[in-house]
Amino acid sequence: MRNLYTELKRLVGGKPRQVGDVISVGDVVTVALLGGGEIKVIGVAEVGQRVFIRDGVVEGPAPDLPMELIEI
């Protein structure tokens, strides 16, 4: 018999990936999220760079595409 909780975790995935613009770099990287707010994360990035963030870590550069917010 399969474990339904394990199946649900597999479908939902892990932590959400966010996108933001780097506004300062020091011991930690401060990122302004595109949806609003700021977050401090660990990683390597340059000021002005758009990055992917997951679970408090910079995953890498993100494409600089326009963002469209749609409220449901």
mmCIF file of the N, C-alpha and C atoms, coordinates in Angstrom:
data_MODEL
# 
_entry.id   MODEL 
# 
loop_
_atom_site.group_PDB 
_atom_site.id 
_atom_site.type_symbol 
_atom_site.label_atom_id 
_atom_site.label_alt_id 
_atom_site.label_comp_id 
_atom_site.label_asym_id 
_atom_site.label_entity_id 
_atom_site.label_seq_id 
_atom_site.pdbx_PDB_ins_code 
_atom_site.Cartn_x 
_atom_site.Cartn_y 
_atom_site.Cartn_z 
_atom_site.occupancy 
_atom_site.B_iso_or_equiv 
_atom_site.pdbx_formal_charge 
_atom_site.auth_seq_id 
_atom_site.auth_comp_id 
_atom_site.auth_asym_id 
_atom_site.auth_atom_id 
_atom_site.pdbx_PDB_model_num 
ATOM 1   N N  . MET A 1 1  ? 0.840  -1.179 0.000   1.00 0.00 ? 1  MET A N  1 
ATOM 2   C CA . MET A 1 1  ? 0.000  0.000  0.000   1.00 0.00 ? 1  MET A CA 1 
ATOM 3   C C  . MET A 1 1  ? 0.887  1.245  0.000   1.00 0.00 ? 1  MET A C  1 
ATOM 4   N N  . ARG A 1 2  ? 0.566  2.205  -0.846  1.00 0.00 ? 2  ARG A N  1 
ATOM 5   C CA . ARG A 1 2  ? 1.396  3.405  -0.934  1.00 0.00 ? 2  ARG A CA 1 
ATOM 6   C C  . ARG A 1 2  ? 1.037  4.404  0.159   1.00 0.00 ? 2  ARG A C  1 
ATOM 7   N N  . ASN A 1 3  ? 2.016  5.197  0.529   1.00 0.00 ? 3  ASN A N  1 
ATOM 8   C CA . ASN A 1 3  ? 1.851  6.202  1.571   1.00 0.00 ? 3  ASN A CA 1 
ATOM 9   C C  . ASN A 1 3  ? 1.316  7.484  0.926   1.00 0.00 ? 3  ASN A C  1 
ATOM 10  N N  . LEU A 1 4  ? 0.096  7.887  1.283   1.00 0.00 ? 4  LEU A N  1 
ATOM 11  C CA . LEU A 1 4  ? -0.525 9.053  0.666   1.00 0.00 ? 4  LEU A CA 1 
ATOM 12  C C  . LEU A 1 4  ? 0.210  10.350 1.015   1.00 0.00 ? 4  LEU A C  1 
ATOM 13  N N  . TYR A 1 5  ? 0.742  10.446 2.225   1.00 0.00 ? 5  TYR A N  1 
ATOM 14  C CA . TYR A 1 5  ? 1.501  11.639 2.600   1.00 0.00 ? 5  TYR A CA 1 
ATOM 15  C C  . TYR A 1 5  ? 2.746  11.784 1.732   1.00 0.00 ? 5  TYR A C  1 
ATOM 16  N N  . THR A 1 6  ? 3.452  10.708 1.481   1.00 0.00 ? 6  THR A N  1 
ATOM 17  C CA . THR A 1 6  ? 4.639  10.739 0.624   1.00 0.00 ? 6  THR A CA 1 
ATOM 18  C C  . THR A 1 6  ? 4.256  11.139 -0.793  1.00 0.00 ? 6  THR A C  1 
ATOM 19  N N  . GLU A 1 7  ? 3.159  10.637 -1.281  1.00 0.00 ? 7  GLU A N  1 
ATOM 20  C CA . GLU A 1 7  ? 2.683  10.999 -2.623  1.00 0.00 ? 7  GLU A CA 1 
ATOM 21  C C  . GLU A 1 7  ? 2.346  12.493 -2.696  1.00 0.00 ? 7  GLU A C  1 
ATOM 22  N N  . LEU A 1 8  ? 1.690  13.017 -1.664  1.00 0.00 ? 8  LEU A N  1 
ATOM 23  C CA . LEU A 1 8  ? 1.347  14.432 -1.635  1.00 0.00 ? 8  LEU A CA 1 
ATOM 24  C C  . LEU A 1 8  ? 2.598  15.296 -1.615  1.00 0.00 ? 8  LEU A C  1 
ATOM 25  N N  . LYS A 1 9  ? 3.585  14.949 -0.788  1.00 0.00 ? 9  LYS A N  1 
ATOM 26  C CA . LYS A 1 9  ? 4.840  15.702 -0.745  1.00 0.00 ? 9  LYS A CA 1 
ATOM 27  C C  . LYS A 1 9  ? 5.531  15.698 -2.097  1.00 0.00 ? 9  LYS A C  1 
ATOM 28  N N  . ARG A 1 10 ? 5.487  14.572 -2.800  1.00 0.00 ? 10 ARG A N  1 
ATOM 29  C CA . ARG A 1 10 ? 6.108  14.480 -4.120  1.00 0.00 ? 10 ARG A CA 1 
ATOM 30  C C  . ARG A 1 10 ? 5.401  15.399 -5.114  1.00 0.00 ? 10 ARG A C  1 
ATOM 31  N N  . LEU A 1 11 ? 4.084  15.477 -5.035  1.00 0.00 ? 11 LEU A N  1 
ATOM 32  C CA . LEU A 1 11 ? 3.318  16.323 -5.944  1.00 0.00 ? 11 LEU A CA 1 
ATOM 33  C C  . LEU A 1 11 ? 3.499  17.808 -5.658  1.00 0.00 ? 11 LEU A C  1 
ATOM 34  N N  . VAL A 1 12 ? 3.507  18.165 -4.384  1.00 0.00 ? 12 VAL A N  1 
ATOM 35  C CA . VAL A 1 12 ? 3.606  19.566 -3.997  1.00 0.00 ? 12 VAL A CA 1 
ATOM 36  C C  . VAL A 1 12 ? 5.030  20.077 -4.168  1.00 0.00 ? 12 VAL A C  1 
ATOM 37  N N  . GLY A 1 13 ? 5.998  19.260 -3.939  1.00 0.00 ? 13 GLY A N  1 
ATOM 38  C CA . GLY A 1 13 ? 7.387  19.678 -4.058  1.00 0.00 ? 13 GLY A CA 1 
ATOM 39  C C  . GLY A 1 13 ? 7.912  20.223 -2.747  1.00 0.00 ? 13 GLY A C  1 
ATOM 40  N N  . GLY A 1 14 ? 9.079  20.826 -2.818  1.00 0.00 ? 14 GLY A N  1 
ATOM 41  C CA . GLY A 1 14 ? 9.719  21.346 -1.618  1.00 0.00 ? 14 GLY A CA 1 
ATOM 42  C C  . GLY A 1 14 ? 9.339  22.778 -1.340  1.00 0.00 ? 14 GLY A C  1 
ATOM 43  N N  . LYS A 1 15 ? 10.265 23.519 -0.822  1.00 0.00 ? 15 LYS A N  1 
ATOM 44  C CA . LYS A 1 15 ? 10.054 24.921 -0.502  1.00 0.00 ? 15 LYS A CA 1 
ATOM 45  C C  . LYS A 1 15 ? 9.803  25.705 -1.800  1.00 0.00 ? 15 LYS A C  1 
ATOM 46  N N  . PRO A 1 16 ? 8.996  26.769 -1.729  1.00 0.00 ? 16 PRO A N  1 
ATOM 47  C CA . PRO A 1 16 ? 8.726  27.551 -2.939  1.00 0.00 ? 16 PRO A CA 1 
ATOM 48  C C  . PRO A 1 16 ? 9.953  28.340 -3.385  1.00 0.00 ? 16 PRO A C  1 
ATOM 49  N N  . ARG A 1 17 ? 10.064 28.529 -4.688  1.00 0.00 ? 17 ARG A N  1 
ATOM 50  C CA . ARG A 1 17 ? 11.156 29.331 -5.237  1.00 0.00 ? 17 ARG A CA 1 
ATOM 51  C C  . ARG A 1 17 ? 10.628 30.732 -5.482  1.00 0.00 ? 17 ARG A C  1 
ATOM 52  N N  . GLN A 1 18 ? 11.381 31.732 -5.017  1.00 0.00 ? 18 GLN A N  1 
ATOM 53  C CA . GLN A 1 18 ? 10.986 33.122 -5.156  1.00 0.00 ? 18 GLN A CA 1 
ATOM 54  C C  . GLN A 1 18 ? 11.977 33.843 -6.045  1.00 0.00 ? 18 GLN A C  1 
ATOM 55  N N  . VAL A 1 19 ? 11.562 35.010 -6.543  1.00 0.00 ? 19 VAL A N  1 
ATOM 56  C CA . VAL A 1 19 ? 12.417 35.830 -7.407  1.00 0.00 ? 19 VAL A CA 1 
ATOM 57  C C  . VAL A 1 19 ? 12.487 37.221 -6.805  1.00 0.00 ? 19 VAL A C  1 
ATOM 58  N N  . GLY A 1 20 ? 13.683 37.805 -6.847  1.00 0.00 ? 20 GLY A N  1 
ATOM 59  C CA . GLY A 1 20 ? 13.834 39.161 -6.336  1.00 0.00 ? 20 GLY A CA 1 
ATOM 60  C C  . GLY A 1 20 ? 15.073 39.827 -6.880  1.00 0.00 ? 20 GLY A C  1 
ATOM 61  N N  . ASP A 1 21 ? 15.189 41.117 -6.582  1.00 0.00 ? 21 ASP A N  1 
ATOM 62  C CA . ASP A 1 21 ? 16.333 41.920 -7.008  1.00 0.00 ? 21 ASP A CA 1 
ATOM 63  C C  . ASP A 1 21 ? 17.242 42.181 -5.819  1.00 0.00 ? 21 ASP A C  1 
ATOM 64  N N  . VAL A 1 22 ? 18.534 41.978 -6.001  1.00 0.00 ? 22 VAL A N  1 
ATOM 65  C CA . VAL A 1 22 ? 19.521 42.175 -4.933  1.00 0.00 ? 22 VAL A CA 1 
ATOM 66  C C  . VAL A 1 22 ? 19.671 43.672 -4.695  1.00 0.00 ? 22 VAL A C  1 
ATOM 67  N N  . ILE A 1 23 ? 19.495 44.097 -3.423  1.00 0.00 ? 23 ILE A N  1 
ATOM 68  C CA . ILE A 1 23 ? 19.631 45.514 -3.095  1.00 0.00 ? 23 ILE A CA 1 
ATOM 69  C C  . ILE A 1 23 ? 20.869 45.812 -2.249  1.00 0.00 ? 23 ILE A C  1 
ATOM 70  N N  . SER A 1 24 ? 21.429 44.792 -1.584  1.00 0.00 ? 24 SER A N  1 
ATOM 71  C CA . SER A 1 24 ? 22.694 44.988 -0.867  1.00 0.00 ? 24 SER A CA 1 
ATOM 72  C C  . SER A 1 24 ? 23.389 43.643 -0.669  1.00 0.00 ? 24 SER A C  1 
ATOM 73  N N  . VAL A 1 25 ? 24.721 43.742 -0.588  1.00 0.00 ? 25 VAL A N  1 
ATOM 74  C CA . VAL A 1 25 ? 25.546 42.545 -0.412  1.00 0.00 ? 25 VAL A CA 1 
ATOM 75  C C  . VAL A 1 25 ? 26.517 42.814 0.720   1.00 0.00 ? 25 VAL A C  1 
ATOM 76  N N  . GLY A 1 26 ? 26.641 41.864 1.622   1.00 0.00 ? 26 GLY A N  1 
ATOM 77  C CA . GLY A 1 26 ? 27.567 41.950 2.742   1.00 0.00 ? 26 GLY A CA 1 
ATOM 78  C C  . GLY A 1 26 ? 27.798 40.537 3.238   1.00 0.00 ? 26 GLY A C  1 
ATOM 79  N N  . ASP A 1 27 ? 27.684 40.345 4.554   1.00 0.00 ? 27 ASP A N  1 
ATOM 80  C CA . ASP A 1 27 ? 27.747 38.991 5.098   1.00 0.00 ? 27 ASP A CA 1 
ATOM 81  C C  . ASP A 1 27 ? 26.575 38.164 4.593   1.00 0.00 ? 27 ASP A C  1 
ATOM 82  N N  . VAL A 1 28 ? 25.437 38.832 4.384   1.00 0.00 ? 28 VAL A N  1 
ATOM 83  C CA . VAL A 1 28 ? 24.252 38.205 3.790   1.00 0.00 ? 28 VAL A CA 1 
ATOM 84  C C  . VAL A 1 28 ? 23.816 39.067 2.607   1.00 0.00 ? 28 VAL A C  1 
ATOM 85  N N  . VAL A 1 29 ? 22.991 38.496 1.768   1.00 0.00 ? 29 VAL A N  1 
ATOM 86  C CA . VAL A 1 29 ? 22.474 39.208 0.594   1.00 0.00 ? 29 VAL A CA 1 
ATOM 87  C C  . VAL A 1 29 ? 21.044 39.637 0.912   1.00 0.00 ? 29 VAL A C  1 
ATOM 88  N N  . THR A 1 30 ? 20.749 40.919 0.751   1.00 0.00 ? 30 THR A N  1 
ATOM 89  C CA . THR A 1 30 ? 19.394 41.424 0.958   1.00 0.00 ? 30 THR A CA 1 
ATOM 90  C C  . THR A 1 30 ? 18.716 41.535 -0.395  1.00 0.00 ? 30 THR A C  1 
ATOM 91  N N  . VAL A 1 31 ? 17.533 40.926 -0.488  1.00 0.00 ? 31 VAL A N  1 
ATOM 92  C CA . VAL A 1 31 ? 16.816 40.854 -1.760  1.00 0.00 ? 31 VAL A CA 1 
ATOM 93  C C  . VAL A 1 31 ? 15.429 41.464 -1.587  1.00 0.00 ? 31 VAL A C  1 
ATOM 94  N N  . ALA A 1 32 ? 15.043 42.344 -2.517  1.00 0.00 ? 32 ALA A N  1 
ATOM 95  C CA . ALA A 1 32 ? 13.684 42.887 -2.573  1.00 0.00 ? 32 ALA A CA 1 
ATOM 96  C C  . ALA A 1 32 ? 12.872 41.933 -3.437  1.00 0.00 ? 32 ALA A C  1 
ATOM 97  N N  . LEU A 1 33 ? 11.886 41.286 -2.832  1.00 0.00 ? 33 LEU A N  1 
ATOM 98  C CA . LEU A 1 33 ? 11.071 40.321 -3.564  1.00 0.00 ? 33 LEU A CA 1 
ATOM 99  C C  . LEU A 1 33 ? 10.142 41.036 -4.529  1.00 0.00 ? 33 LEU A C  1 
ATOM 100 N N  . LEU A 1 34 ? 9.893  40.429 -5.673  1.00 0.00 ? 34 LEU A N  1 
ATOM 101 C CA . LEU A 1 34 ? 9.049  41.057 -6.685  1.00 0.00 ? 34 LEU A CA 1 
ATOM 102 C C  . LEU A 1 34 ? 7.616  41.206 -6.206  1.00 0.00 ? 34 LEU A C  1 
ATOM 103 N N  . GLY A 1 35 ? 7.164  40.329 -5.333  1.00 0.00 ? 35 GLY A N  1 
ATOM 104 C CA . GLY A 1 35 ? 5.815  40.423 -4.791  1.00 0.00 ? 35 GLY A CA 1 
ATOM 105 C C  . GLY A 1 35 ? 5.701  41.416 -3.649  1.00 0.00 ? 35 GLY A C  1 
ATOM 106 N N  . GLY A 1 36 ? 6.809  41.986 -3.219  1.00 0.00 ? 36 GLY A N  1 
ATOM 107 C CA . GLY A 1 36 ? 6.836  42.921 -2.099  1.00 0.00 ? 36 GLY A CA 1 
ATOM 108 C C  . GLY A 1 36 ? 7.591  42.335 -0.920  1.00 0.00 ? 36 GLY A C  1 
ATOM 109 N N  . GLY A 1 37 ? 8.231  43.175 -0.157  1.00 0.00 ? 37 GLY A N  1 
ATOM 110 C CA . GLY A 1 37 ? 8.982  42.746 1.016   1.00 0.00 ? 37 GLY A CA 1 
ATOM 111 C C  . GLY A 1 37 ? 10.450 42.533 0.711   1.00 0.00 ? 37 GLY A C  1 
ATOM 112 N N  . GLU A 1 38 ? 11.208 42.353 1.766   1.00 0.00 ? 38 GLU A N  1 
ATOM 113 C CA . GLU A 1 38 ? 12.645 42.094 1.658   1.00 0.00 ? 38 GLU A CA 1 
ATOM 114 C C  . GLU A 1 38 ? 12.979 40.850 2.449   1.00 0.00 ? 38 GLU A C  1 
ATOM 115 N N  . ILE A 1 39 ? 14.059 40.184 2.023   1.00 0.00 ? 39 ILE A N  1 
ATOM 116 C CA . ILE A 1 39 ? 14.507 38.975 2.707   1.00 0.00 ? 39 ILE A CA 1 
ATOM 117 C C  . ILE A 1 39 ? 16.031 38.949 2.698   1.00 0.00 ? 39 ILE A C  1 
ATOM 118 N N  . LYS A 1 40 ? 16.618 38.455 3.763   1.00 0.00 ? 40 LYS A N  1 
ATOM 119 C CA . LYS A 1 40 ? 18.075 38.281 3.839   1.00 0.00 ? 40 LYS A CA 1 
ATOM 120 C C  . LYS A 1 40 ? 18.370 36.811 3.604   1.00 0.00 ? 40 LYS A C  1 
ATOM 121 N N  . VAL A 1 41 ? 19.279 36.545 2.672   1.00 0.00 ? 41 VAL A N  1 
ATOM 122 C CA . VAL A 1 41 ? 19.597 35.176 2.290   1.00 0.00 ? 41 VAL A CA 1 
ATOM 123 C C  . VAL A 1 41 ? 21.105 34.982 2.225   1.00 0.00 ? 41 VAL A C  1 
ATOM 124 N N  . ILE A 1 42 ? 21.505 33.730 2.117   1.00 0.00 ? 42 ILE A N  1 
ATOM 125 C CA . ILE A 1 42 ? 22.913 33.371 1.999   1.00 0.00 ? 42 ILE A CA 1 
ATOM 126 C C  . ILE A 1 42 ? 23.203 33.088 0.537   1.00 0.00 ? 42 ILE A C  1 
ATOM 127 N N  . GLY A 1 43 ? 24.359 33.517 0.073   1.00 0.00 ? 43 GLY A N  1 
ATOM 128 C CA . GLY A 1 43 ? 24.744 33.210 -1.299  1.00 0.00 ? 43 GLY A CA 1 
ATOM 129 C C  . GLY A 1 43 ? 25.615 34.297 -1.885  1.00 0.00 ? 43 GLY A C  1 
ATOM 130 N N  . VAL A 1 44 ? 25.885 34.138 -3.169  1.00 0.00 ? 44 VAL A N  1 
ATOM 131 C CA . VAL A 1 44 ? 26.732 35.075 -3.899  1.00 0.00 ? 44 VAL A CA 1 
ATOM 132 C C  . VAL A 1 44 ? 25.897 35.735 -4.983  1.00 0.00 ? 44 VAL A C  1 
ATOM 133 N N  . ALA A 1 45 ? 25.897 37.073 -4.986  1.00 0.00 ? 45 ALA A N  1 
ATOM 134 C CA . ALA A 1 45 ? 25.161 37.835 -5.988  1.00 0.00 ? 45 ALA A CA 1 
ATOM 135 C C  . ALA A 1 45 ? 25.719 39.248 -6.027  1.00 0.00 ? 45 ALA A C  1 
ATOM 136 N N  . GLU A 1 46 ? 25.330 39.992 -7.051  1.00 0.00 ? 46 GLU A N  1 
ATOM 137 C CA . GLU A 1 46 ? 25.755 41.379 -7.199  1.00 0.00 ? 46 GLU A CA 1 
ATOM 138 C C  . GLU A 1 46 ? 24.546 42.292 -7.048  1.00 0.00 ? 46 GLU A C  1 
ATOM 139 N N  . VAL A 1 47 ? 24.778 43.506 -6.565  1.00 0.00 ? 47 VAL A N  1 
ATOM 140 C CA . VAL A 1 47 ? 23.699 44.477 -6.406  1.00 0.00 ? 47 VAL A CA 1 
ATOM 141 C C  . VAL A 1 47 ? 23.075 44.752 -7.773  1.00 0.00 ? 47 VAL A C  1 
ATOM 142 N N  . GLY A 1 48 ? 21.744 44.744 -7.832  1.00 0.00 ? 48 GLY A N  1 
ATOM 143 C CA . GLY A 1 48 ? 21.019 44.980 -9.068  1.00 0.00 ? 48 GLY A CA 1 
ATOM 144 C C  . GLY A 1 48 ? 20.689 43.716 -9.833  1.00 0.00 ? 48 GLY A C  1 
ATOM 145 N N  . GLN A 1 49 ? 21.258 42.604 -9.449  1.00 0.00 ? 49 GLN A N  1 
ATOM 146 C CA . GLN A 1 49 ? 21.025 41.329 -10.133 1.00 0.00 ? 49 GLN A CA 1 
ATOM 147 C C  . GLN A 1 49 ? 19.696 40.735 -9.686  1.00 0.00 ? 49 GLN A C  1 
ATOM 148 N N  . ARG A 1 50 ? 18.968 40.113 -10.607 1.00 0.00 ? 50 ARG A N  1 
ATOM 149 C CA . ARG A 1 50 ? 17.732 39.394 -10.270 1.00 0.00 ? 50 ARG A CA 1 
ATOM 150 C C  . ARG A 1 50 ? 18.111 37.940 -10.022 1.00 0.00 ? 50 ARG A C  1 
ATOM 151 N N  . VAL A 1 51 ? 17.644 37.383 -8.890  1.00 0.00 ? 51 VAL A N  1 
ATOM 152 C CA . VAL A 1 51 ? 18.053 36.039 -8.483  1.00 0.00 ? 51 VAL A CA 1 
ATOM 153 C C  . VAL A 1 51 ? 16.859 35.185 -8.086  1.00 0.00 ? 51 VAL A C  1 
ATOM 154 N N  . PHE A 1 52 ? 17.058 33.869 -8.168  1.00 0.00 ? 52 PHE A N  1 
ATOM 155 C CA . PHE A 1 52 ? 16.122 32.894 -7.630  1.00 0.00 ? 52 PHE A CA 1 
ATOM 156 C C  . PHE A 1 52 ? 16.540 32.592 -6.201  1.00 0.00 ? 52 PHE A C  1 
ATOM 157 N N  . ILE A 1 53 ? 15.558 32.476 -5.291  1.00 0.00 ? 53 ILE A N  1 
ATOM 158 C CA . ILE A 1 53 ? 15.812 32.175 -3.887  1.00 0.00 ? 53 ILE A CA 1 
ATOM 159 C C  . ILE A 1 53 ? 14.932 31.007 -3.480  1.00 0.00 ? 53 ILE A C  1 
ATOM 160 N N  . ARG A 1 54 ? 15.519 30.070 -2.736  1.00 0.00 ? 54 ARG A N  1 
ATOM 161 C CA . ARG A 1 54 ? 14.740 28.976 -2.169  1.00 0.00 ? 54 ARG A CA 1 
ATOM 162 C C  . ARG A 1 54 ? 15.303 28.635 -0.806  1.00 0.00 ? 54 ARG A C  1 
ATOM 163 N N  . ASP A 1 55 ? 14.457 28.631 0.201   1.00 0.00 ? 55 ASP A N  1 
ATOM 164 C CA . ASP A 1 55 ? 14.825 28.224 1.561   1.00 0.00 ? 55 ASP A CA 1 
ATOM 165 C C  . ASP A 1 55 ? 16.004 29.030 2.121   1.00 0.00 ? 55 ASP A C  1 
ATOM 166 N N  . GLY A 1 56 ? 16.024 30.349 1.854   1.00 0.00 ? 56 GLY A N  1 
ATOM 167 C CA . GLY A 1 56 ? 17.045 31.217 2.420   1.00 0.00 ? 56 GLY A CA 1 
ATOM 168 C C  . GLY A 1 56 ? 18.395 31.173 1.737   1.00 0.00 ? 56 GLY A C  1 
ATOM 169 N N  . VAL A 1 57 ? 18.444 30.620 0.518   1.00 0.00 ? 57 VAL A N  1 
ATOM 170 C CA . VAL A 1 57 ? 19.699 30.492 -0.216  1.00 0.00 ? 57 VAL A CA 1 
ATOM 171 C C  . VAL A 1 57 ? 19.499 30.997 -1.650  1.00 0.00 ? 57 VAL A C  1 
ATOM 172 N N  . VAL A 1 58 ? 20.477 31.741 -2.159  1.00 0.00 ? 58 VAL A N  1 
ATOM 173 C CA . VAL A 1 58 ? 20.441 32.175 -3.554  1.00 0.00 ? 58 VAL A CA 1 
ATOM 174 C C  . VAL A 1 58 ? 20.747 30.966 -4.428  1.00 0.00 ? 58 VAL A C  1 
ATOM 175 N N  . GLU A 1 59 ? 19.812 30.614 -5.320  1.00 0.00 ? 59 GLU A N  1 
ATOM 176 C CA . GLU A 1 59 ? 20.023 29.478 -6.223  1.00 0.00 ? 59 GLU A CA 1 
ATOM 177 C C  . GLU A 1 59 ? 20.801 29.875 -7.464  1.00 0.00 ? 59 GLU A C  1 
ATOM 178 N N  . GLY A 1 60 ? 20.660 31.128 -7.890  1.00 0.00 ? 60 GLY A N  1 
ATOM 179 C CA . GLY A 1 60 ? 21.361 31.571 -9.080  1.00 0.00 ? 60 GLY A CA 1 
ATOM 180 C C  . GLY A 1 60 ? 20.639 32.731 -9.730  1.00 0.00 ? 60 GLY A C  1 
ATOM 181 N N  . PRO A 1 61 ? 21.169 33.192 -10.859 1.00 0.00 ? 61 PRO A N  1 
ATOM 182 C CA . PRO A 1 61 ? 20.562 34.337 -11.540 1.00 0.00 ? 61 PRO A CA 1 
ATOM 183 C C  . PRO A 1 61 ? 19.212 33.971 -12.158 1.00 0.00 ? 61 PRO A C  1 
ATOM 184 N N  . ALA A 1 62 ? 18.321 34.943 -12.193 1.00 0.00 ? 62 ALA A N  1 
ATOM 185 C CA . ALA A 1 62 ? 17.006 34.782 -12.812 1.00 0.00 ? 62 ALA A CA 1 
ATOM 186 C C  . ALA A 1 62 ? 16.933 35.709 -14.022 1.00 0.00 ? 62 ALA A C  1 
ATOM 187 N N  . PRO A 1 63 ? 16.154 35.340 -15.015 1.00 0.00 ? 63 PRO A N  1 
ATOM 188 C CA . PRO A 1 63 ? 16.024 36.221 -16.177 1.00 0.00 ? 63 PRO A CA 1 
ATOM 189 C C  . PRO A 1 63 ? 15.308 37.514 -15.788 1.00 0.00 ? 63 PRO A C  1 
ATOM 190 N N  . ASP A 1 64 ? 15.690 38.599 -16.415 1.00 0.00 ? 64 ASP A N  1 
ATOM 191 C CA . ASP A 1 64 ? 15.111 39.909 -16.123 1.00 0.00 ? 64 ASP A CA 1 
ATOM 192 C C  . ASP A 1 64 ? 13.905 40.131 -17.035 1.00 0.00 ? 64 ASP A C  1 
ATOM 193 N N  . LEU A 1 65 ? 12.808 39.463 -16.707 1.00 0.00 ? 65 LEU A N  1 
ATOM 194 C CA . LEU A 1 65 ? 11.581 39.543 -17.494 1.00 0.00 ? 65 LEU A CA 1 
ATOM 195 C C  . LEU A 1 65 ? 10.545 40.373 -16.753 1.00 0.00 ? 65 LEU A C  1 
ATOM 196 N N  . PRO A 1 66 ? 9.605  40.982 -17.460 1.00 0.00 ? 66 PRO A N  1 
ATOM 197 C CA . PRO A 1 66 ? 8.554  41.726 -16.764 1.00 0.00 ? 66 PRO A CA 1 
ATOM 198 C C  . PRO A 1 66 ? 7.667  40.776 -15.965 1.00 0.00 ? 66 PRO A C  1 
ATOM 199 N N  . MET A 1 67 ? 7.148  41.282 -14.846 1.00 0.00 ? 67 MET A N  1 
ATOM 200 C CA . MET A 1 67 ? 6.310  40.454 -13.991 1.00 0.00 ? 67 MET A CA 1 
ATOM 201 C C  . MET A 1 67 ? 4.862  40.921 -14.082 1.00 0.00 ? 67 MET A C  1 
ATOM 202 N N  . GLU A 1 68 ? 3.948  39.991 -14.118 1.00 0.00 ? 68 GLU A N  1 
ATOM 203 C CA . GLU A 1 68 ? 2.518  40.295 -14.172 1.00 0.00 ? 68 GLU A CA 1 
ATOM 204 C C  . GLU A 1 68 ? 1.848  39.683 -12.956 1.00 0.00 ? 68 GLU A C  1 
ATOM 205 N N  . LEU A 1 69 ? 1.230  40.510 -12.110 1.00 0.00 ? 69 LEU A N  1 
ATOM 206 C CA . LEU A 1 69 ? 0.512  40.021 -10.934 1.00 0.00 ? 69 LEU A CA 1 
ATOM 207 C C  . LEU A 1 69 ? -0.959 39.867 -11.278 1.00 0.00 ? 69 LEU A C  1 
ATOM 208 N N  . ILE A 1 70 ? -1.501 38.704 -10.998 1.00 0.00 ? 70 ILE A N  1 
ATOM 209 C CA . ILE A 1 70 ? -2.910 38.433 -11.232 1.00 0.00 ? 70 ILE A CA 1 
ATOM 210 C C  . ILE A 1 70 ? -3.515 37.985 -9.915  1.00 0.00 ? 70 ILE A C  1 
ATOM 211 N N  . GLU A 1 71 ? -4.483 38.724 -9.408  1.00 0.00 ? 71 GLU A N  1 
ATOM 212 C CA . GLU A 1 71 ? -5.134 38.366 -8.157  1.00 0.00 ? 71 GLU A CA 1 
ATOM 213 C C  . GLU A 1 71 ? -6.299 37.437 -8.463  1.00 0.00 ? 71 GLU A C  1 
ATOM 214 N N  . ILE A 1 72 ? -6.419 36.406 -7.642  1.00 0.00 ? 72 ILE A N  1 
ATOM 215 C CA . ILE A 1 72 ? -7.487 35.430 -7.832  1.00 0.00 ? 72 ILE A CA 1 
ATOM 216 C C  . ILE A 1 72 ? -8.481 35.550 -6.701  1.00 0.00 ? 72 ILE A C  1 
# 
